């Protein structure tokens, strides 16, 4: 009787840690998919920059041309970054597929289905009148024990895959870090060129009366109205630049937190609060724009 | 070397933009619209060269992203195998139930 009790106690203890691993694995898979999607969104923003740059440079050419009446229609050729973006987008699409599969592995239904299946098996067995009925102890405990065993197998698999996901997310993070400064320089050049060039446009090109129609600010003289309009324009351009840079930055931080969460789950005795804190941080980073 | 060139290009682009209207005005006065276009083309060449350097920096990591894609695909396949193994546990129990049901029916038919 004693070995039986010890076995049940062992299964019970394993079950507590198993259900924790299954639950945390599930939450991490959701965040992993969200981080992958965020990366795809950031690459989409980056792929739009070529068209934005072309449009901004064309505008500058018109606004700074000394004789717009005689100039040809500008058609700036924007540098195409699709060869650089394509392998990166592909890599994050694959990561997304990994987390979709990991979400299925962390589904809590497996253990419940085992319990139901064993109950059904017992019912079928007991329905055969020629066969002796199962003892009551077995009848009441077997589905639960089977559930614990499946949970334990599932948790073991989650832990093993989590170690691979830890290595994988680390690789994604280090490549992201290697690229970040280049993307920042790309964004800086696009928006700084536009803002700097726009600053030199002759004030005579602006119609203070038209600007005044659209704004409610209490300025009377034309020079102030035009200057305030130009300030607002410059601020908007800088805001666009900083928002894009922030998205790059936040994605890097979210990847870092995801790696931390995987590292913690991979430990023999994971610290629940560290994992939850990383997952909460990812949520914050992804919701802010 | 590449970093130095990038810095020089960035400084030249910023300098041009900070005096863009004046420089184009001077070009227009000396050579008309053609001179303006030529100056703008030179500026575009500077920007192109800068972007080219950025592209080369990114290209250095392209093959690593391809490796990463392959690793991710392998892991997705392995995860699918693990999911199948988990499903197999329940499938085997369900199969055992079907077998017992069948045995029960046979016993009834045979009147044993």
HADDOCK unambig.tbl for C-alpha pairs under 7 A between the chains (distance, minus, plus):
assign (segid A and resid 64 and name CA) (segid B and resid 21 and name CA) 5.10 0.50 0.50
assign (segid A and resid 65 and name CA) (segid B and resid 24 and name CA) 6.65 0.50 0.50
assign (segid A and resid 66 and name CA) (segid B and resid 24 and name CA) 6.75 0.50 0.50
assign (segid A and resid 66 and name CA) (segid B and resid 25 and name CA) 5.49 0.50 0.50
assign (segid A and resid 66 and name CA) (segid B and resid 28 and name CA) 6.76 0.50 0.50
assign (segid A and resid 71 and name CA) (segid B and resid 33 and name CA) 6.66 0.50 0.50
assign (segid A and resid 79 and name CA) (segid B and resid 48 and name CA) 6.80 0.50 0.50
assign (segid A and resid 79 and name CA) (segid B and resid 51 and name CA) 6.89 0.50 0.50
assign (segid A and resid 84 and name CA) (segid B and resid 55 and name CA) 6.91 0.50 0.50
assign (segid A and resid 84 and name CA) (segid B and resid 58 and name CA) 6.31 0.50 0.50
assign (segid A and resid 84 and name CA) (segid B and resid 59 and name CA) 6.26 0.50 0.50
assign (segid A and resid 84 and name CA) (segid B and resid 62 and name CA) 6.86 0.50 0.50
assign (segid A and resid 87 and name CA) (segid B and resid 62 and name CA) 6.31 0.50 0.50
assign (segid A and resid 87 and name CA) (segid B and resid 65 and name CA) 5.89 0.50 0.50
assign (segid A and resid 87 and name CA) (segid B and resid 66 and name CA) 6.11 0.50 0.50
assign (segid A and resid 88 and name CA) (segid B and resid 65 and name CA) 5.96 0.50 0.50
assign (segid A and resid 90 and name CA) (segid B and resid 69 and name CA) 6.67 0.50 0.50
assign (segid A and resid 91 and name CA) (segid B and resid 65 and name CA) 5.98 0.50 0.50
assign (segid A and resid 91 and name CA) (segid B and resid 66 and name CA) 6.82 0.50 0.50
assign (segid A and resid 91 and name CA) (segid B and resid 68 and name CA) 6.17 0.50 0.50
assign (segid A and resid 91 and name CA) (segid B and resid 69 and name CA) 4.41 0.50 0.50
assign (segid A and resid 94 and name CA) (segid B and resid 69 and name CA) 5.80 0.50 0.50
assign (segid A and resid 94 and name CA) (segid B and resid 72 and name CA) 5.67 0.50 0.50
assign (segid A and resid 94 and name CA) (segid B and resid 73 and name CA) 6.05 0.50 0.50
assign (segid A and resid 95 and name CA) (segid B and resid 72 and name CA) 5.75 0.50 0.50
assign (segid A and resid 97 and name CA) (segid B and resid 76 and name CA) 6.52 0.50 0.50
assign (segid A and resid 98 and name CA) (segid B and resid 72 and name CA) 6.34 0.50 0.50
assign (segid A and resid 98 and name CA) (segid B and resid 75 and name CA) 6.58 0.50 0.50
assign (segid A and resid 98 and name CA) (segid B and resid 76 and name CA) 4.54 0.50 0.50
assign (segid A and resid 101 and name CA) (segid B and resid 76 and name CA) 6.15 0.50 0.50
assign (segid A and resid 101 and name CA) (segid B and resid 79 and name CA) 5.97 0.50 0.50
assign (segid A and resid 101 and name CA) (segid B and resid 80 and name CA) 6.36 0.50 0.50
assign (segid A and resid 102 and name CA) (segid B and resid 79 and name CA) 6.41 0.50 0.50
assign (segid A and resid 105 and name CA) (segid B and resid 83 and name CA) 5.52 0.50 0.50
assign (segid A and resid 113 and name CA) (segid B and resid 90 and name CA) 6.78 0.50 0.50
assign (segid A and resid 114 and name CA) (segid B and resid 90 and name CA) 5.42 0.50 0.50
assign (segid A and resid 117 and name CA) (segid B and resid 90 and name CA) 6.64 0.50 0.50
assign (segid A and resid 117 and name CA) (segid B and resid 93 and name CA) 6.16 0.50 0.50
assign (segid A and resid 117 and name CA) (segid B and resid 94 and name CA) 5.95 0.50 0.50
assign (segid A and resid 118 and name CA) (segid B and resid 93 and name CA) 6.61 0.50 0.50
assign (segid A and resid 120 and name CA) (segid B and resid 97 and name CA) 6.87 0.50 0.50
assign (segid A and resid 121 and name CA) (segid B and resid 97 and name CA) 4.63 0.50 0.50
assign (segid A and resid 124 and name CA) (segid B and resid 97 and name CA) 6.36 0.50 0.50
assign (segid A and resid 124 and name CA) (segid B and resid 100 and name CA) 6.34 0.50 0.50
assign (segid A and resid 124 and name CA) (segid B and resid 101 and name CA) 5.89 0.50 0.50
assign (segid A and resid 125 and name CA) (segid B and resid 100 and name CA) 6.27 0.50 0.50
assign (segid A and resid 128 and name CA) (segid B and resid 104 and name CA) 5.46 0.50 0.50
assign (segid A and resid 179 and name CA) (segid B and resid 58 and name CA) 6.47 0.50 0.50
assign (segid A and resid 182 and name CA) (segid B and resid 54 and name CA) 6.03 0.50 0.50
assign (segid A and resid 193 and name CA) (segid B and resid 14 and name CA) 6.72 0.50 0.50
assign (segid A and resid 193 and name CA) (segid B and resid 17 and name CA) 6.24 0.50 0.50
assign (segid A and resid 196 and name CA) (segid B and resid 17 and name CA) 5.41 0.50 0.50
assign (segid A and resid 196 and name CA) (segid B and resid 18 and name CA) 5.42 0.50 0.50
assign (segid A and resid 197 and name CA) (segid B and resid 17 and name CA) 4.57 0.50 0.50
assign (segid A and resid 197 and name CA) (segid B and resid 18 and name CA) 6.09 0.50 0.50
assign (segid A and resid 197 and name CA) (segid B and resid 20 and name CA) 5.90 0.50 0.50
assign (segid A and resid 200 and name CA) (segid B and resid 18 and name CA) 6.70 0.50 0.50
assign (segid A and resid 200 and name CA) (segid B and resid 19 and name CA) 6.44 0.50 0.50
assign (segid A and resid 200 and name CA) (segid B and resid 20 and name CA) 6.26 0.50 0.50
assign (segid A and resid 200 and name CA) (segid B and resid 21 and name CA) 5.54 0.50 0.50
assign (segid A and resid 201 and name CA) (segid B and resid 21 and name CA) 6.15 0.50 0.50
